[in-house]
Amino acid sequence: MSAQTHTAARAQKLLRRKGALTPLILVMGFIGASLRYLLECSLPANGGFPAATLVINIFGCFVLELVNQYVGRRMHLPGALVKSLGVGLVGAFTTISAFSTECLAFLQAGEVGLWAVYIVATLTTTFLASLAGHAACRGLDARRLAHIEQRRKAIHRAHVIRRAKVMREADRAKGQARNAFAQEWSKDCEGNPTAEDSSPENKGGKR
């Protein structure tokens, strides 16, 4: 077993332990919250439309669908790791509380139009993001099944070619054996004439 394989096996064993979920959620939560903070710093609202929160929630809905529908079901990862990706990483990255607070701030400021646009945009785009994540999962499944089918056909083709080669070699060996047997049969191993040479017509010429 190579060092890389041994390390991977050890990591799998650690991730499947009963107490692995809590530290994984803490680590993933730290990563998700840090990513959200960086995105909010790059897209500041400054009293206007909260684009950062909208982008965060859209991306979070898309990624959560991938985690639940593909990573958790198809990649055979430890359950603690999959759950920490959804609860910790995506849960800390997305924010419904900021969305609610921003909606309330619009109402308090009298920005009813902006409040309505923000709600409709958030509900519509996050739902579409979930649909897109679901479609991406189906596409990944189809690609995975196509890859498995290609491997199956390649294995079957190699088996057919190998079988045909074995049959050709067997037929060649049988043909060589028949030729050798025919040659040995036509010879008289003890120096006596063959059945054809010992016939009455061949013994003295004519009777």
C-alpha positions, -999 to +999 in steps of 0.1 A: +000+000+000+014+034-010+017+063+013-010+082-005-034+053-003-026+048+034-033+084+041-066+084+023-077+052+041-067+068+074-086+100+066-117+079+057-115+061+090-112+094+109-141+109+091-164+080+099-159+082+136-188+092+157-174+125+170-162+137+136-193+157+128-188+186+153-153+196+143-162+193+106-192+216+110-170+241+129-144+241+102-169+242+073-188+270+091-157+290+094-150+286+057-185+295+047-188+326+069-154+338+057-164+334+021-196+354+028-177+381+045-153+385+016-182+386-009-200+412+011-168+433+013-164+431-025-201+440-031-210+466-005-247+477-004-240+513+008-277+519+014-287+507-020-297+472-033-281+444-013-266+425-042-241+406-021-269+389+000-288+381-032-257+365-049-249+346-017-283+331-014-285+322-051-251+305-051-259+288-018-292+273-031-274+260-062-245+244-042-269+230-015-287+211-043-255+197-055-245+186-020-278+169-013-286+154-046-252+144-060-224+146-035-244+128-008-258+101-030-232+094-057-197+101-044-198+077-014-183+102+010-185+098+048-219+110+061-202+135+085-184+152+057-215+155+035-236+169+064-209+194+073-208+206+037-246+213+039-250+225+075-216+241+080-203+254+047-235+263+029-254+271+061-228+296+072-224+310+037-261+317+031-282+341+052-319+344+056-315+366+086-297+393+066-324+390+039-351+396+065-332+425+081-327+442+048-363+438+038-373+454+072-349+482+066-365+490+032-399+492+048-387+514+076-371+537+051-403+538+030-387+521+001-417+499-007-409+494-043-373+483-036-387+460-008-410+443-032-384+440-059-359+425-034-384+399-022-395+389-056-360+388-070-348+367-040-376+342-041-375+338-079-337+336-084-331+312-054-358+289-067-343+290-102-309+283-087-322+252-069-337+240-102-304+247-119-286+227-092-311+198-097-306+199-135-268+199-130-271+168-107-291+150-134-265+160-160-237+147-138-256+115-133-261+111-170-224+117-176-215+092-150-238+066-164-224+072-199-189+068-186-199+035-169-215+023-201-184+032-221-162+012-197-186-017-199-185-017-237-148-014-237-145-044-213-169-064-235-151-055-267-117-065-251-133-098-240-146-105-275-113-098-291-094-119-266-119-148-271-116-146-308-078-146-305-079-177-283-103-194-307-080-187-337-050-200-318-070-231-308-081-237-345-045-232-356-033-257-330-059-282-341-050-278-378-013-283-370-022-314-350-043-328-378-015-322-403+010-339-381-013-368-376-019-372-413+018-371-420+025-397-394-004-418-406+009-418-442+043-431-431+051-467-420+071-463-389+085-499-391+096-497-428+067-518-441+047-507-471+015-489-465-018-505-472-019-490-507+016-503-516+009-538-503-022-543-525-021-573-550-019-549-580+013-533-566+031-565-555+041-579-589+028-554-612+001-575-629-015-607-616 
